[in-house]
Amino acid sequence: MVWKKIGILAGLALFGIGLRAYAKPPALEDPLLKADFGSEHNRGGTNAVTGLGNGRLTIGISPWSELVYFRWPRPSAYEQLRYLTVAYFARDLKMNKDARYSDDAPSIDWRRYGRPYEVYPGLGAKGGIYFQDGSINWFGDPSWVSKRAYQPESGPVLCTTLSNPKAFAKICQWVDWEDDLLVQDFQIESEAARKFFYYGTFDPYDKDCHYKGAPDPIDAGFATAYLPDSGIILYFSPKNKNPKKLLSRPQGNFSGQMIDRLYPEGGYFVAMGLILRPDHFQVGADRKGRKVSASAPLAASEQAASGQLADSDFFMGQSDSGLEKSISTPAEHLVILISAASSATQAVSILEAGRAKGVESLRSKAVSDWNPISERINISPQASASEKRVAQRSILNLFVGRDRESGAIVASPSRQPPYHFDWPRDGAFFDLSLDLAGFPEIAGSHLDFYRRTQRRELLDYNWNWIFGLKNIFYSPRGHWYPHYYTDGRPGRISLPLEIDETALMAWDLWRHEQYIPQAGRAQYQKEHLEQLTFAADALLEYVDLKNGWTKKAMEDDNSKPNNTLHGASSVLAGLASAVDAGKKWGANPKKVERWQEAAIALREGILRRITDDQVLKKGGWRGLQWTLFPAPVFEKYDDPRAQKLIKKLAYEVEQNAYKKRPGFAYLGEQVFILAVATAEMPEYRPVLEQALRVLTDQAPIPGADTYGEVTIWIDLPGSPEKIAEQRTSIPHLWTGVTSYLSVESIYRPERLRSQIPPVP
């Protein structure tokens, strides 16, 4: 019976490996590019150009100003908005479909941004204009051509401009730094516009959405009501979901106080209102993919087509509700405020406080709140204007993805694909960038998060070990889970550990000490010595001293144990860091001696093997790069063995920088490491400069200066050259910080070289 279960699990795991291997367009040959691109097939594409947030409330903005995620109270949980794109996953066994529009797009703008296919078009939250001819254009439909820019350039306010033959609209959106309030400022210019509508399919929720496939929980939401005294629509899901309390409520108008009396335990509440009172409103039923009684009120998105909302004030269930305001002049200014809180009264109070301040005051405050961050960012003065702008935005986005309570930072705020977790592997490079950018206290709080989440148990089991013919029981002590929710709970990937993450954490602990003031270093060492010791001891278990290599382990998202250059180089970086730190921090000398023995064996084993082209060819995702940085493999980069790796890496950069491939993934990492390794080799400067132009001028989403994990080059009618289309988990914060690191390494490589631990 046990072996039968093992067989079933093995089959399922192999099927999962097959999905990863084949769920991508066949034209993409690069394995890393295909693997990352395939996640869109399995889990849906990101309909976003960026994320906005304050470390609690996190918003996804589409190219056309739509809201596509609305996460609260943490960047990783929970999703309060119903919106989803098509995820094929196991339903499409042919694995040959893309998740986004391309040649089939109904407009150039949809093709330009690769708008994802939506399971139920119309979900999310968006504005729209009703015209005198009886037609309505929702922001996001194919009629619009979009542009965007942050105003000011270094601030948190994203302004999207939309134009079509009937109207011009400018939508500025931002999240207040202190209050969990989204402000949306709509400026509409049109002779033919008669009404403005805004609706949202908010479904407050208190659970984690599915990791695989399309996240569309049937039990999200509870009820929605219009509060007439304040002119606010309130979506809510109380902790005590007792419908009888609401259905048998006392007579009278809905109010925040009434709802809180019915549900004093609190819950999840989203309030939506115009800054002025609406002319009409509609609390309707969301019928998109849901069975709803025919007598239920019509959805606001549907009712708006008639030209007037019906003033329905209550619905129990998943809701599509909206507001209406007349447009009386050719240049109209309207503002939508949306708040989130744990009680009805608080949600309403946040929104009403925003009304009282006024939109100009709210905007001025938002900019001034972000100025201390943006003005502090350390960027090379030699960088061009565009390089500085993109590098600065990449650092600023870390504060959007950072949980202000725990210090964790998500890989991306995106829900599809679901990267809204903290990966220690990404986190180590986030911390490196934060230290270089001038925020050591933020990197320090991130390391405190990792100190609290490091695993301490001595025994666990995981079935994935059997694919390496290893015992399913293992010791997780000193390692981390592959990723975490920002409250410290383990994420959804069921791998036992990832050896590179443990290694990079040891490296991160060592190098961050350089940024601690001298007076505080003794305290830092005391707080993190145990963390470092556990991590180094854990790495030691996976080093084969005799062969100078790593034993089989999960290295980076691989479903079966492996031992490639990727694992060996990262473990060397971790152990060499632990050796140097351990000697200074007062670690057990015998332990330090064992760490050093293992580090020396690994370095010698790497130096022997990298002369073999097959070792490099099968080097894992980042084995080539990490052998040059941060692993201390070479005394000097003019070593002939280092030169071999440099030439190979330069070839990869050149292929991507000159658009000789259909697309690329992780070009920023390749560029900053190549720049570090070739600082005294001017012959590589031209290809580095071209690659930096691609990273800062061509690849980022125009106006948002963000990236996906994958860049695809596409042909666009009217464009003489191929243009970049960003795919997979937008904004991808790790891709962004590698662009910042590229700028720094090209102009100030010594800052990166100081982050390589001493050769053991």
N, C-alpha and C positions, 0 to 999 in steps of 0.2 A: 504493500500500500504506500509506504514511504517513497519507494523508488518510482511508483506510478506518479505521485505528486511531483517528484523531482523532474520526471520526464515532461510533464505538462508545463511546469515552470520553465524548463529549458526551451521547450518549443515556443512558448510565448516570448521569451527573451530573444530567441533567434529571429522570431517574427518582427520584434521591435528593431533589431539590428537591420533587418531587411528594409523596414520602413525608412530608416535613416539613410540607407545606402541608395534607395531608388526613388525617393519622393522629391525629385528635382528635375528640372528641364535637362535633357540629355546633352544640350550644347555646352553646358558648364562642366569643364573637365577638372578644374582644381578641386581636390577633395574637401578642403576646408570651406571653400565657397559653396560647394554643393551641399555640404552638411548644414551650414547655417541657412542657406536659401531654402532648404527642405523644411525647416521648421515652420515656414509660412504655409506650406502645403498641409502640414499636419495640424496646425493650431490657428491658422488664420493670419491675414496680413494686418499690419498696423495702419489705420487710417488717421495718421497724425503727422504733423510737421514738428511738433515739440510738446513738452509738458510744462505746465505752470504750477507753482505750489509754494507752500510755506513750511514744509516739513511735517505737516499734518494733512491738510487738504491738498490733493494732487489732481490736476486737470489735464486731460488730453485734448489738444486742439487740432482739428483737421485742416487741410489746406484752405478750406472754405469757411472757417470759423466755427464749425460745429463742435459740440462737446461729444467726445467719443469714449471717455472714461471720466469718472468723478469719484475718486477714492478718498475715503475718510473712515477712521481718524488717523491712519498711518499711510505712508507711501505704498506699503505692501498690502494693506487690508483696511477696510472692506470696500467692495465695489457697490456704489449706490445708484448706478445708472444702467439701465438695460440697453445694451448695444453690442452687437456681435457681427463678425465677418465670417465668411465661409471657411470652414476647416474640413478638409477631406478626410484626413487621418485614415482609419481602417475601412471607411466606407468606399473608398476608391482604390481598388486593388491594382489598377493599371498604373497609378502613380505618375501620370503624365500631364496633369492639369496644373496650371498656374492659379494662384489665389487672387490675382489682380487683373484688372483690365489692361489691354495692350492695344492691338489693332482693332479690337472690337469695342473700344471706348466710344461713347456717344459724343464726346467733345475732345478737343485738343488738350484742355486743362486736365480732364480725367486721365488722359493718356500720359500727359507730362508727369503726373504724380503717381500713376499706377494705382488709381483708387481701388481698394479691395472690393471684391464681390461681397455683398451683404446678404446674410441669411434672410432677413426681413427688412427690406429697404424702408427707411423712414424712422428707424429707432434712433435714440440719442436725444440731443437737445439742440435746437437751432432757431434762428429767426427767419422771417420771410416777408415779402412785400406783396400786397394785394393791389392790383392795378384797376384802373377805371374800366378796362375792357372785360373785367370779370375773371382774369387769369391771376394765378399766384405763382411766384418764384421763391422757393425755399432756398436759403443759402446752403449750397451743397449740391443743388441740381446741376445738370450739364450746361445750363445757359451761361454760367458765370466764368469769367477769366479772373484769376486770383494773383495777387502779389502780397508781400508782407514785409514788415521791418519792425525792429524794436525801436520804440521812441520814448526816451533817448536810447542811443545805441547800446549803452551799458546797463540799461534798466530792466525791470521786470514786465514792462507793458508791451505786449505784442499787438501790433495793428495790422489787420488784414484788409486789403482793398479788393472789392469785387465789382466788376463792371459787366454789363450786357447792354444791348441796344435800348433798353427801357430805363435803366437806373444805374447809379453809382452808389456804392455803400462802403463806408469805412468803419470797421469794427475793432475797437481797442479792448483788449481783455487782460485782466491781471487778478492775482490773488493777493489779498491783504496779508502783510507779514505777521500781524498780531492776531487779527480776527479771522475765523474760518469763513471768509466771504469772497466770493467771485464777483467781480465787477465787469460788466459788458456794456461798453459805450457804443451805441449805434448812431452813425451820422449818415443820413440817407438824402441823396439828391436825385429828384425825379419829378418831372412835370406830370407824369401819369400815375404816380403812387397815390393810393387812397387810404390804405390801412397797413399797420404793422402787426404781425402775429409772432408770438414766441411760444414754443411748446417744448416739453421734455418728458421722456419716458423714464423718470426716476423711479427706482424700486429699492428703497432702503433695505439693507441686508446685513446680517451679522455673522455670515459664514464665509469661508474661503471658497472661491469658485474652482471649478474643475481645472486641473493642470493641463490635461490633454484634450484636444478637440475644442469645440466652441463652448464658451462659458455662458450658459443660459439657465440658471437655476429656476425651477418652477415655483419654489417656495419663497422667492424674493418678493419684497413689497408686502403691504398689508392693507393700507387704506390711504385715501387722499381726500382732503377737504379744502374748501375755499373759506377763508376767514374774512368776512365782510367788513369788520371794523378796521382792518388793516389793509384790505385789498391784496392779500397774500394767499398763494396756494401752498399748502403744507402736505408733503408726502411723508408718511411715517410708518415705522415698523417697531412697535414697542417690544420690550423684552418679554412681557407677558402678553402673548398674542391671543387674547380672549375676545372674540368678536362680539360676544353678548354684551359686554360693557358698552361698546360703541353703538350697537344697534338699539339698545334700550336706554340710550343717553337721555338726559333731561331735555325738554323742548327748549328751543332757542338757537341763536346763531352759534356756529363753531368759533372757538377761540383757542389760543394756545393754553390758557389757564384751564379751560374745560377739558382739553385732551390730557393735560398733565394730571388733573384730578382723577380721570378715568384710569390712567396708566402711570401711577407715581413711581414705578420702578425705572422709568426712562426707557431709552432705546436709541433709535437712529432716526433723525428728523432732518428733512431737507425742505427749506423754505424758499419760494421763488416769487419775486414781485418786481413790478416796474418801480422806478424811483418816484413816479407819480402814480396815482390810482388808475387802474385800467378802465377802459370803457365797457368792456365785456370780458367774460372769463368762461372757461369750460373745464370741468373736472370730468374726464371721460375714461372709458375702458380701453385698454390696450388690446386690440384684437389681432395684432400681428403675431401669428403662430400660437394663439391662445383661443380656447373655446370660451365664449362669453355669451351670456343670455342676450337674446335679441332686444330685450327691453332695457338693457344697460345703456347709459348715455354714450353718445357718439364720441370717438376720440377727437381731441382738439385738432390734430393734424388733418383729420378728415372734415370736421365741421368748418374749419377755416375756408375750405374751398367754396362754401356758400356765401362768403363775404361777411359773416357775423357769427360769433360764438354764442352758444345758447344759454349761458349762465347756469349750467348744471353745477351744483355745489358739493357733491359727495359721490364717491364710489369706493366700494370695498373690493380690493383686488389690484392687480397690476394696472397701472394707470398711464394714460396719455393725456396730459392736461396742459392748458395754455392760457395766454393772456392776449388781449387785443387792445390796440390804441389807434385812434384815427390820425392820419397824416393830413395836416391842413395847409402846409406850405411846401414849396419845391425843395426846401432845405430843412429837414426835420432832424431833431436830436432826441433820441430815446435811450433809456438806460435800464438794463435788467440786472437785478441783484439776486444772487443765490447763496444761501448760507447752509451750513451743516452744524448740528449740535446733538447733544445727548438728551435734550428735552425740547418739547414744543415751545415753551416760553423762551428758552435760550436761543433757539433758531430764529424765532420772530424778533427777539430783542437785537440780535446781531444785524439783521436786515434793516430794522427800523433805525438803528444807530447809524448805519451806512446812509440811509436816506437823509437823516438829519445833517450829516457832514457835507453831503453834496458830492457830485462826481468829480469836480475839479479838486476839492480838498482831498478826496480819497486817492486820486491819481498823484497829486503832489506828495502825499504821505508815502505812497508805495515807492515812488522813486527815491525819496530821501531815506527810506528804510533800507534800500538796497545799495545806496551810495557807499556806505562804509565797507561793504564787501567788494564792490567793483573797483573802487579806488585803491584798494589794498593789493590787488593782484599783481604779482611780480612777473613781468614779461620783458624779454630782452629789448632794450631801446633800439637795437639794430633791425628789429622786425618791421616789415611793411605794415601799412595801415590795415590791410585785409588780414594779414597774419595775426596782428594784435587783436583784431575784432573777433576772429574765430577762436583764437586761443582763450581770450577772456570769456567768451560765451561758454566754452567747454568747462571752464572752472565754475562759472556761475551755475551751470546746470547741476553740478554736484550738490548744490544747496537746495535745488528742487527735489532731488532724489534722496536727500538725507533726512532720516527720522530725527527730529529735534529732541525727542525724549531719550532714545536709546543710543544715538550716534551711528547707527547702521546706515549704509548707503546702498540703494538698489542698483542693479546693473542697468535697468531701464524702467521707467514708470509704466511701460506698455503692458497691457493685459493680453494682447494677442500679437505675437507669441508672448507667453507669460514669463517675462524676465523681471518681474517686480519683486525680486529677492536680492539678498546680499550674498554674493559669492566671494569667499576669501581670496580667490585667485585675482579677480578684478579689484578687490578691495586693496590689495597690496600696491597696485599701481595707482589707485585713487589716492592712497596715502602718500606715495612718492610725489604725485602731482601737487597735492595740497601742501606738502612741506616746501617744495620748490616755489610754489605760488605765494607762500607767506602765511599759511594757515596751520602751523604746527599743532595748535590746540584742537583743531577739528580732526586732524589725523590722530592725535592722541586719544580723543574720545572714541574714535573708530577702533583703535587698538584695545581700548577698555571694553568695547562690545565684544571683541574677539576673545578677550581674557575671560569674560563671563560665559561665553558660549563654547569654549574649548571642552571637548569631551574628556570625562574623567573615569568612566566606567571601564572595568578591566576585561569584560567579555561581552561579545555580541555575535550575531550570526547574520549572514547575507548569502542568498542563493547565487548571486553573480560570481562568487569565487569558483564555483564548479567549472566555469568555462575556461579557467586557467588551471584546471585539475588541482585545485587547492582545497583545503579544508574550509567548510562554510563558516566555521567559528574563527573569530579573530579578536584582537584587542584593539578597541578604538581609542584607548587612552592617549591623549596628546594630539589627536587629530581633530578635525572639524567635520560636521556634516557638509555635503557638497554645497548647500546654500541654506539661507535662513530667511524667514520672515523677519521684518525689522523689529519685532518684539522679542526676538531670540528663539522662537520656535523653529524646529527643523523644517526645511522646505519640502518639496514634493518629489524630488529625484531620489530613488531608492538605492543609489549606490552606497556601498559601505564607507568609502572615503575616497579622496582624490589626493594622491601623493604630492602632486605639485602644489596644491593649496597649503598643505602643512609646511612644505619647504619654503614657500613664499612668505608665509607668516613668520617663520624664524628669521628670514631675511629682512622683513618689514620691521620687526622688533629691533634688530641690530642697527639698521640704517636710520631709523627715526631718532635714535638717541642723539645724533649729530645736531638735531634741531631743538633739543631741550637745553634751556639755559644752564650754565655750569652749576648754578646753585640748586637746580632741581634734579640733577642727574642721579644722585644717590637715591632719591625717593623713587624715581622712574625705575631704576635697576631693581630696587626692593620689590616694587609692585609687580614687575613682569618677569622676574627670575624664574619663578615656578612655571610660568607659561612657556618660557623659552626652553627650560629643561625638559618638560613633558614633550614638547614638539620635537626637540633634537633626539630624545630617546626613542620617540615613535618612528622617526626617520631611520634610525640605526637598525631597526628590525627589518628594513627593506633594502639593506645594502649587502651585496655579496662581496665580502672582502677578498676572497680568493680570486674571483674573476674581475674585480674592479668595475662592477656594474650594479644596477638595481635588480632586485628580485621583482617578480611580476606583481603588479598592483594596478588599480585604476589610476590613470594618469590625468586625463582631462576629458570627461564626458564619455569615455569609452565603456561599453557595457561588459566587457570582459577584461581580465587582468592582462597587462602588457608591460614590457620593459624596453622602452626606446630612448633615444637621445633626449627627448622631451623630459622624461622622468629623471634621467641621470643628471642632466644639467641643472634642473631645478633643485634636486636633492643636494647636489654639490653646493649650490648657492646657499641653501639653508644650513647645511652642516658647517660650511666655512664661516658663515655669519655667527653661528652658535659658538664656534671655537673662539673667535675673537671676542665676542661679548662675554662668554663664559669666563674667560681669563680675567676680565676687568670687573665682572659683576659678582665674583665670589662663588661661582658654581663649583660643585664637587670636582676636584682636580682629576680624579680617576674617570669621571664621566667625560670631562673635556678631552682627556687623552684618547678615549674610545671614539669620540666624535671626530677628533683630528685624524686618527688612524683610518676611519671610514672615508673622510673627505680626501685624504691623500690617495687612497686606493681608487676612489671614483675619478679623481682628476687624471691619474695615470691611465686608468681604463679608457677614459674619454680620449685622451691624447693618442692612445694606440689605435682606437677604432675609427677616428674621423678621417683617417687616410683611406678608409674603405668607402667607396661611393654608395654601396648598398646601405650602409649605416646611415648615411645622410639622406638617402632616398626614403628610407623607412624611419625617419627621425621623429615622427610624431608631429603634432600640430606646430609646435614652436621650438623643436630641438635645435634647429639651425640658429635661430636668433638668440635663444637663451644661452647657448654655448659661448656667444660673444658678450652677452649682457643678460642677467647680472652674474652669471657663473664666473668665478675666478679661474678660468682655465689657462689663460695665457699671461705670461709676464709682460709681454709687449705684443702689440697687434702686428708688428712686422715679422713675427714668427711665420715661417712658410705654411704651417698648418692653419694658422689663423687666416692667412691670405687666401687659402683655398675656400674657406667658409665665406670670407668677405666677397670674393668674386661671385660665388654662387648666390649670395644674398643680393648683391648689386644687380645680378641678372634678373632676379625676381622683381626687384624694385623697378628696373628699367622696363620690363614687360608690362607692368601695371601702370607706370607713369606715362607711358606713350600709347596707351589704349590698344595694346597688341593682344589683349584678351577680352572676353565679353564682360568682364567685371572683376572685382577684387574684394577680398576680405582682409582686414588687419594690415592694410598698407601703412598706417601710421606707426604701428609697432615696428615694422620692417625699416621704415625710414629713420626713426629715432635711434634704433640700435645701430644701423649702418652709419649714421652720422657720428655716433659715439666712437665706433671702431675705426673710422677713417678720418678723424679730426686732423691728422698730419699728412693726409694723402689727397692733395688737391685734384687729382685726376677723377675723383668720384664726386667732386662738387657739382658739375653740370647735371648729373642724373638726380642728385639730391635736391637741387633747386627746382628742377622740373617736377619732381614728386611733391615737393612742398606746394608748388603752384596748384597742382591737382587737388591736394588735400584742403587748401584754404580758399581757392578761387573757383574750382569746378565741381568738386564732390559735394560740399554741404548743400542742404536744402536752401534755396535762395531766400534770403531775408530772415530765416530762422537760424541759420548757421549750425544746423544739427546734422546728425548722421544716423543711418541705420547700421546694423552690423555688416551689411552687405551693400556694395555699390555695383549697379548694373549700368552699362553703357547702352543707351537706346537711340534709335533714329526717331527724330521728331519732325513732322512736316513743317517746313519753314526755317529749320535750323540747318546751317551748312555743315555743322560738326555733330558728332555724337554727344549727347548730354548725359549727365549722371542722374540716375534714379535711385533713391535710397530705399532699401528693403530691410525687413526684419527688425522689429523692436526699436521703434523710433520714439524718442531720442535714445540712441545707444550711448550711454555715458562713458563707457570704456573706450569706444572708438574715438569719442571726443577728446578724452584726456591724452590719448596717444598723439593726437594732432598738436595739443599743447606741448607735449614732450618733444615732438619733432621740431617745433619752432625753437625750443630751448636748446636742444642738442645740436642744431645746425649753427646757432649763434654763440652758445655758451656750453660747449661739450664738457668742459671741466666740471660743471655742476652735476652732470650725470655720472662721470667717471668716479667721482667721490662716493658713489653709491654702490660700487663693486667691493665686496669684502676682500680682505687680504688673501693672497694665494696660500693655501694651507701647507 
